[in-house]
């Protein structure tokens, strides 16, 4: 086990094949981009085929009937002793890339190897590089006939980059009982970057605000309520209230959160396309990111209550500082309809005194030669809190460049993945 190191030719070949598929792995159903994760899963299965056929690796492809094009993979290597160890969360889907619109310097859908071993392409870090590392690790265990002490379960998932959907992703894997063997065991979530360890993540809940105004001629504003201006004012009022009501906590400092809880608008939609027409209807959507020291359900209830009261203030014709006209000369008023979309996902604060975290820190120190630099962030991960509630020692790490997550010119260093492979090997040795 100690002699294993990243086989770079195989890693790069798997990663090259995966990134070539990313036009069909982009996940944004609202824009008509529905990924076909089976394509990426097939690359992994083809690479591991001899070892699956030999029985060294057990492989399951999991997706609900009718959703076979979007599977998750559960890959298991039986250990020599008791217990289990999970490497979970690396995913097949990617966020969309727009080469011209986002200013990519090169084709995002092809792996490009730059000077100094820098790898470019959509998914290099998030998260196809992790998929390729895990594929090489499993292949090498099988080729050497080396079994870890604990049974190793690798779970590669679909639909990580979009809202939870029935029959897909880690939720479906859990529904099928394939995570039961990890209950009470060390579980490492491999979908982060900068090594870390990542000690905590944020909860997320997406929201929608529908604003109804009164449309009309822009030269007769007394007869109108501008839905666009009202939407902007209402969303900013909500954000101001939210950040005052849910400020940074002392625990955030202890966990090294890079940002505190936030609520912001990110999408605006309206049907009006004429500059001299005041819009009557506008929809604003955005998200709530919540550090794990606040309860997501309680916060959602308070946010919804605040927006309900804000609309009631418009009904009472109150003057709200900073707001535009909310009622026409004839007495018609604008209105606000706010709702959260779906149930959201909770964040996690990993155990700081756990054997899993200690093993991860020791592995990083041994491989990288420097003490690790833990941090936390308000990015969100599915089901990690549920796994923790079930007694799993959930820890989070990842290899690559955090600055390029979901960003143009996504890139990572090959050296990061060399070290990442060795860290995973050390965890197999130490646990």
N, C-alpha and C positions, 0 to 999 in steps of 0.2 A: 504493500500500500504506500509506503514512504517514497517509493521510486516513481510513482505516477506524476506526470506533468502534462500540461496541455499539449496535445498533438496538433500543432498549428495548421498543418495542411488540411486535416479533416475539419477542424473548427472553421477555417476560412471557407472551405468548400460548402459546408452546411450553411454557414451564414450567407454566402453568396447566393445559394439557391433560395434561401428564405427571403432575402431582400428582393430578389427578382420577382417574387410573388406579391410584393406589397401593393401593387395596384389593385389586387383582388383581396387584400387583407385590411384595407382601410375601413374604419368603423365610424360611420356617421349616417345612420338611417334617415335622418331628417333631410339630408342632402342626396339621398338615393344611394349611399355607399353601405352595402351590407356585406360584411366579409364572408369569405368561404374558408374558414380555418382548416377544413379537411385537407386543403392543399399543403399547408405548412405541416400538419400532422403527418401527412404522407411522407414528407422529406425525412422526418424523424424516424418513422417506422421503417422506411427503406434502408436508412443507415444502420438501424439496429436489427434488421431482419434476421441475419444468421443467429444472433443471440436470443432472439425471441423464439425462433424455430428450435434451438437447442434446449430451451426451457430455462436458461439462466435468468432471463428477464421475462417477467409476466407483463403483458400489455393489454389494456382495455381502452376502447374508444367509447366515450359516453356522450350521447346527446339524445334528446327525446325523439320519439317517432315523428317523422315529418321534418326534423331538423338535423338530419344526418350530415348535412354539409357543414355543420358548425360544431364539431366534437371537441371535447377535452380529452386528454390522454392521462391515464394512470399507469405508471411504469414502476414495477416492484422488483427488487432484488432481495431474495431471502437472506437473512442474516444467520450468523453462526450461533448467536446466543439469544437472550431475551430482549424484549423491548423493540421499539421502532424509532425511526428518525424520518422527518419529513422535509423535503425541499419542495416548496409549494409556491405557486403564484406567477411564475414566468408564463407569459401569454403569447398567443399567436397573432392576435389582431394588433393593428397600429392606428395611430391618429392620422388623418388625411394630410397629404402634402401637396402644395400648389407651387410648382417649380418657379413659374414666372411671377405669380401674385405675391409670393412670400420672399422672393429674392434669393432662391437657392443658387449657390455658386456652381453646382453640378447636378446631374440627374439624381433625384432622391431615391429612385427605384432601382438603383444598381449599386452594388458595393464598390467603393473606390478606396484604394489603399494609397494614402499620402505619405510624404516624408515623415520619418520618425515613427513609423508604425501607427499612424493615425488612420482610423477606419471611418468612412463617411457613408451615410445612407439612412433612409427612414427605417427605424427599428433597431439600429445598431445597439443602442443602449436600452431602449424601451420598446420591446423587451426581447428581440430576437437574438441578440448577443448572449443573453442568459440561456435561452433555449439551446443555442449551439454549444455552449459550455457544458450544460447538463447532458446533452446527447453524447458528447465526447467522453465525459466522465463515465456514463453508463457503459459505453462501448469498451473503454479500457478496463473496467472492472471485469467485464465478460471475457475479453481477450486474455487477460492475465489469470482468469479463474480465481480472482480475489473477492471474497465476500466480506462485507463489513460485519462487525459484531451485532449491531442492531439491524433489523430489517429496514431497508431503505425504500421509501415511497416517494417517487417524483411525480408531481401533479402539474401538468402543463395545461393551461386553461384557455377557453374561448371567451369572447365578449367581455374582456376586462375594461375596454376603453369606452363603454357605453352603459346606460342604465341597465339594471338587472332585468333579465327577461326569463320567464318560465322555460324550463327545459334546456337551459344553456349554462355554461360557465361553472364556477366552483359551487354555486348554489345547487345545481343539478347533481354534481358529483357527491355533495353532502347528502342530498335527498336519496341517492342510490346506496348510501351507507358506506361509501368508499373512504371516508375520513375517520370512521370509527376506530380503526387501528391506530390512529394518531392521538386519540384522546389520552391526555395525561402525559404525553411524550414531547420531546423537543421538536419544534416545528420552525423552520427557517423560511421566511417569506423572501423570495428572490425577485424583487421588483422595486429596487431603489437604486442608488448610485453613490459615488464618492466613498464607497466602502462603509463609512459610518463607524459603528452600528447606528441605524436609525432607531431611536428609542421610542418614538411616538408618531402617530399620524392623526389627521383630522377626520371628523365626520363630515359628510356632505349631504345636502338636500337641495334639490333644484326647485326653483319657484317660477311662477308665472303671474304677471299683473296685467289684466285686461282693463284698459282705460276707455271709457265711452265719453266722448265730448259732443259738441254740436258743430258740424261742418258748415262751411259756407265761404263766401267771397272774402278774400283777405283784406279787401278795402272796406269791409263792414264788420270789424271785429266785435262790435257791440252785440252783434247777432250770433256770435260764435263762442264756443269753448274749445280751445286748441288742445286736442287730445295728446299731441306730441309734447307740448310744453308741460301739460299736467302730468303726463307720465314721467317726464324727467324730474319734475319737482317732487312727485310722490316717492319715486325710487331713491332720490337723494335724502329726503326726509327720513325714510325708512333706514337708510344706511347710517345717518347721523345718530338716530335713536339707538340702533343696534350696537354701534361701537361704544356708546356711552353706557348702555345697559349690560353689555358683556365684555368688560375690559380685560386686558392681560392679567393672568394670575401668577402667583409666586411659583406654582408648580411648573408653569411654562419655562421659567428661568432654569429650574433644576433639570428639566429635560432638554434644554437647549433648543426650544422651538425657534425656527427661523422667522416665523411670522405668527401673529396671534389670530384669533377668530376673525372672520370677515364675512360680510354680506355685500354683494355688489351686482349691478346689472351688467350683462354681457351681450345680450341680443336685443335688437329693436326691430319690430315688424310693423309696417303700415301699408295700406293699399294706395295711399295718395301719391301721385307722381307729378303734380302740377304745383309750381311755386306760388301761384296766386290763389290757391285753394287751401283753406284751413282744414286739417284732417279731423275726421270725426271719430275714428277708432284706431287705437294703437295698442300693440301688445309688447310688453317688456318681459324678458326672461333673464334669469341669472341663477347664481348659486349661493348657498350658505356653507361656509367652511368653519368647522367648530372644533376647537381643541378638546381632548377627551376629558377635561376637567369640568365641562358643562354637560348636562343631560340633553341629548338631541331632541327627545320628545317634548320636554318642557320648553325648550327654546322655540321650537316650531309653534307650540301653542301660544306663547307670548307674542311672537312675530305676527301670527295670524290675528290675534286680538288687537294688536296695535294698528294693523291695516284696517280692520273692521271699524275701529274708533276713528281713524282718519277719514274714512268715508262718511261716518256719521257726522263729523265736523263739517264736511261739505254740505251735508243735508241741512245742518243747522245754519248754514251760510256764515260760518265763522271766517274771520280774516286770518289766514295762516301766513306768517312772515315768509317771504320768498316765493310764494305761489303766484301763478298767473291768474287771470280771470277764471273763475270756476262756475259762473252763472251768467246767462245771457240777460240782456235788457228785458226780455220777455219772461224771465224767471226759470228757464230750463237750465239744469245744472249738469256738470260732469259727474261721473261716478267711477269708483275703483272696485274691481273684483280681483281679489288676491287668493292664490291657492298654492300649496306645495304639490309637486308632482311626485307620486310614488312615496315609498316609505323612507327613502334615504339610507345611508350607511353610517354606522358609528365609527368613531376613531378608536385608537388604542393607545394606552400607555403601557409599554412593555415592563415586565418586572425587572427592577434594577439589581435585585439580589439573587437572580436565578442562576442555576448551573449552566443553562443554555447561553446566557449572555456572557458569563465568565469564559466558557469554552470558545465563543466567538472572538472575544477580545484576545485570548491567548493565541488563537489561530492566526489572527491578523498580525499580532506582534511577531510571531515566529516567521511568518511569510514575508512581511513588509519591512521588518527591522525597526519599526517605529511604533510608538504607542498609538492606538486608534483614537480618532476624534469623533466621539458620538454627537449626534444632532437629531432634531425632530423637525417635522414639517407638516403642513396642513393638506398635503396630498392625501388621497383616500384609497383604501384597499378594501375589497369585499371580504366579509366573513371573518376577518381577523379577530374581532371582538368576540364573536360567537365561539371561535376556537379557544380563545383564552378562557371564556366562561366554562368551557368543558374541561378545563384543567390543563390544556396544552401550554407549554412554555414557549410562547410565540416570540420570536425575535426576527428582526428585519435587517436585510443588507442588500447590497447590489453593487455592480461594477460598471464603470463608465462615467460619463460626464453629466451631472445633474443640471448644469446650465443649459444643456441641449435637449432636455426632456420636452417633448411637444413643440420643439422649436425648429426653425429652418437650419439647414446645414448640420443636422444631428450627427454627432461624431463621438468616438471614444478611442482610447489608445489600446493597441493589441496587448501591451504590457499589463493593462488593467485586467484583461481576461486571463492572462497567464497567472497573475496573482490570485484572481478570483477562483480559478480552478484549484490552485494549491490550498486556498483557504477551505474550500469544500472538502478536499482530501483530508486536511487536518481535522476537520469536524468528524469525519468518519473514523479517524484514528482515536480521537479523544473521547468520544461518546459511546 
